[in-house]
Amino acid sequence: MNVEEEHLDVLQNIEFAIVGVFRREPMLVDFDVENAVNGLIVHYQAQPQNREARLPKLNERAKEVYDLVEAMCEWRLGNEALASADMKARGPRPEPVTLDVMVACLKRIRKSVQKWNKQGGRQDYLTFIQRFIF
């Protein structure tokens, strides 16, 4: 099975966070999302080695994506302390996923951003996923 089949719920949660930023910040572009996701991949890959990953230089929009997606990832990883209050109030917490699963999901999101951006331009990924998030 692939990431999309096994962890569609995690991918949808991450994209929900991304779309939330896009709806508040219509100037957000795919490049901002890609930079934020790249930073999160480095962050989560560093954790098993007990290394501290440096926060990448992000513009304000990309930083907002980073922060909101990180909160969603922490919620899905089962780290209640770092999840947002809104996520905690949503009801029962889903079964936690592993760091490896989270990194695989973030890499899949990055691949999707790159694909849609290449096909249609600066906001094509964002426009595409927005149709599926209510």
C-alpha positions as CSV (number, residue, x, y, z in Angstrom):
1,M,0.0,0.0,0.0
2,N,1.1,3.6,-0.5
3,V,0.9,6.6,1.8
4,E,-2.3,7.9,0.2
5,E,-4.2,4.6,0.8
6,E,-2.9,3.9,4.3
7,H,-2.8,7.5,5.7
8,L,-5.4,9.5,3.7
9,D,-6.8,10.9,7.0
10,V,-3.4,12.3,8.0
11,L,-2.9,13.8,4.5
12,Q,-6.3,15.4,4.7
13,N,-5.6,16.8,8.2
14,I,-2.4,18.4,6.9
15,E,-4.1,19.8,3.8
16,F,-6.9,21.1,6.0
17,A,-4.3,23.2,7.9
18,I,-2.8,24.4,4.6
19,V,-6.2,25.5,3.2
20,G,-7.0,27.2,6.5
21,V,-4.0,29.5,5.9
22,F,-4.8,30.0,2.2
23,R,-8.4,31.1,3.0
24,R,-7.0,33.7,5.5
25,E,-4.1,34.7,3.3
26,P,-5.1,34.7,-0.4
27,M,-1.6,35.8,-1.4
28,L,-0.2,32.5,-0.2
29,V,1.6,30.6,-3.0
30,D,2.6,27.1,-3.5
31,F,6.3,28.0,-2.9
32,D,5.4,29.2,0.6
33,V,3.7,25.8,1.3
34,E,6.7,23.9,-0.1
35,N,9.1,25.9,2.0
36,A,7.1,25.2,5.1
37,V,6.7,21.5,4.4
38,N,10.4,21.2,3.7
39,G,11.2,22.8,7.0
40,L,8.8,20.3,8.8
41,I,10.4,17.3,7.0
42,V,13.8,18.4,8.3
43,H,12.3,19.0,11.8
44,Y,10.8,15.6,12.1
45,Q,13.7,13.8,10.5
46,A,16.0,15.3,13.1
47,Q,14.0,14.1,16.1
48,P,15.1,10.4,16.2
49,Q,18.7,11.5,16.3
50,N,17.9,14.0,19.1
51,R,19.1,16.8,16.9
52,E,17.6,20.1,16.9
53,A,16.7,21.2,13.4
54,R,17.1,24.9,12.7
55,L,13.9,26.7,11.7
56,P,14.3,27.6,8.0
57,K,14.0,31.2,7.0
58,L,10.4,31.6,6.1
59,N,8.4,34.6,5.0
60,E,5.3,35.5,7.1
61,R,2.9,33.4,5.0
62,A,5.1,30.3,5.0
63,K,5.7,30.6,8.7
64,E,2.0,30.6,9.3
65,V,1.7,27.4,7.2
66,Y,4.6,25.9,9.2
67,D,3.0,26.7,12.5
68,L,-0.4,25.5,11.7
69,V,0.8,22.3,10.0
70,E,3.2,21.6,12.8
71,A,0.3,21.8,15.3
72,M,-1.7,19.4,13.2
73,C,1.3,17.0,12.9
74,E,1.8,17.1,16.7
75,W,-1.9,16.3,17.2
76,R,-1.6,13.4,14.8
77,L,1.6,12.2,16.5
78,G,-0.2,12.2,19.8
79,N,1.6,15.1,21.4
80,E,-1.3,16.9,23.1
81,A,1.0,19.5,24.7
82,L,2.0,20.9,21.3
83,A,-1.4,20.6,19.6
84,S,-3.6,23.6,19.4
85,A,-6.5,24.1,21.8
86,D,-8.9,24.0,18.8
87,M,-7.6,20.5,17.8
88,K,-7.9,19.2,21.4
89,A,-11.5,20.4,21.5
90,R,-12.5,18.5,18.3
91,G,-13.4,15.3,20.1
92,P,-11.6,12.0,20.5
93,R,-8.0,12.1,19.4
94,P,-7.2,9.8,16.5
95,E,-4.7,6.9,16.9
96,P,-1.2,8.4,16.9
97,V,1.1,7.9,13.9
98,T,4.8,7.4,14.0
99,L,7.4,9.9,13.0
100,D,8.2,7.8,9.9
101,V,4.6,8.0,8.8
102,M,4.5,11.7,9.4
103,V,7.6,12.3,7.3
104,A,6.2,10.1,4.6
105,C,3.0,12.1,4.6
106,L,4.8,15.4,4.5
107,K,6.9,14.2,1.6
108,R,3.8,13.2,-0.2
109,I,2.3,16.6,0.3
110,R,5.6,18.2,-1.0
111,K,5.4,16.0,-4.1
112,S,1.8,17.1,-4.7
113,V,2.8,20.8,-4.3
114,Q,5.6,20.4,-6.8
115,K,3.4,18.5,-9.3
116,W,0.5,20.9,-9.3
117,N,2.7,24.0,-9.2
118,K,4.6,22.7,-12.3
119,Q,1.4,22.1,-14.1
120,G,-0.5,25.3,-13.4
121,G,1.5,27.9,-11.7
122,R,1.9,29.8,-8.4
123,Q,-1.3,28.7,-6.7
124,D,-2.4,25.6,-8.6
125,Y,-1.8,23.2,-5.7
126,L,-3.7,25.5,-3.3
127,T,-6.5,25.9,-5.8
128,F,-6.7,22.2,-6.4
129,I,-6.8,21.1,-2.7
130,Q,-9.2,23.8,-1.7
131,R,-11.9,22.1,-3.8
132,F,-11.8,19.1,-1.5
133,I,-11.6,20.8,1.9
134,F,-14.8,22.1,3.4
